Amino acid sequence: MAQLPWMSELAPSNIADWDHPSVLQPSGVVQRVGLSYEDDYDSKVTWSDRFADFLALPSVEKTTGLVIGTWWELDDGNGPVDEVVESLVSAAPQLPNLRALFIGDIMSEESEISWIEQDDLSPLLSAFPNLQHFAIRGANGLSLGSCQHAQLKTLVIQSGGLANRVVQEIFHGKLPALEHLELWLGSEWYGGDVTLTDLEPLLNDELFPQLKVLALRDCSFADDLAIALSQAPIINRLEVLDLSLGNLGDEGAKALLACPAIKQLKLLDLHYHFIDSELAKQFKHLGIEVDISEPQDPNRHDRRYIAVSE
């Protein structure tokens, strides 16, 4: 599968836990600062303690990528991210070259995605003017405020349920350099209340003039979304379209196959889907790279479930 732009900075293969008090990872490796069960039970170290040690390292000002893992004591349940935001904002002068930031690289054994408590993260956009790639996992309590940044190229929000309030903050913000927008829309049971109507300004190409990669993942109305996209102005200038992890079925697949602009994409990602196997084969003849792996059995349950909700 082709590498999406933000993966070059924040791909899992490039991320390494920072767990040594005096050594930075080699150049090209992104540092992950987070707590673990060992921290909780052995030393009771806090995330702020861990981050302060990280900031004390020689040459920390050269850091270009930073990943924030678990910030609460894992035996105490989820905690809000405000301490992390305050610490990062205060540390901004020590991290002048930060280009990539991922808040919430938290695994399911640490917390389900829909339980992660976020907060207003807009101070981070203000504090790091050179930021180009910003990824967030978890959407409980999430806000991006006025959502303004002159250089941000990538915005990723991974969630089990994304509030339309957050989507509208993005749409009404000022992100003139945005090239990659990735939203995990999720389930209404976990706060996901985005509708197709809410997405119309994006689909009508009224936003983000530099956008090349559009990923509307984990969508519970994937067929309607695919049909709308196949007729939408924005499809004519995209390089990558990602509708993976949702409940896409035959109706949406037929609309995509009938859309001439689909053949101009560099990558169409539909992995995890409910498309009939014979129909799915037709995507291999589009002449572009298509990921149509992880087919699901529509008869296994009484409904087609999205991949990520809890």
Secondary structure, 3 states (H helix, E strand, C coil): CCCCCCHHHHCHHHEEECCCCCCCCCCCCEEEECCCHHHHHHHCCCHHHHHHHHHCCCCHHHCCEEEECCCCCCCCCCCCCHHHHHHHHHHHHHCCCCCEEEECCCCCCCCCHHHCECCECHHHHHHCCCCCEEEEECCECCECCCCECCCCCEEEEECCECCHHHHHHHHCCECCCCCEEEEEEECHHHCCCCCCHHHHHHHCCCCCCCCCEEEEEEECCHHHHHHHHHCCHHHHCCCEEECCCCCCCHHHHHHHHCCHHHHHCCEEECCCECCCHHHHHHHHHCCCEEECCCECCCCCCCCCCCCCCC
